[in-house]
Amino acid sequence: MEEVRAIKRAATLTFGKDSVVRLYGSRAFDDRRGGDIDLHIETVEAVDILQKRADFLEHLFARLDYQRVDVIATQRGSQPRPIEAIAYRDGVIL
């Protein structure tokens, strides 16, 4: 639960209060635990994901121990790329 709070807080600080965070990949399923943490952030405005990813991870690891985290972002209403479509389909909103 602390991880979820830290992820949501880091997303709000980095991407804004209207961002939506989805956990997808193996960590989204209790029977497939393991691997890295795959996060999809849906944003209101277009973002420079390279800069925002660094900012997000800095906020996140200020509250949690280091882990491998993959972050992708999609501007709300835009056409999702294939990996983003998977996150929309299979992801769990935090």
Order of alpha helices (4+ residues) and beta strands (2+ residues): alpha-beta-beta-alpha-beta-alpha-beta
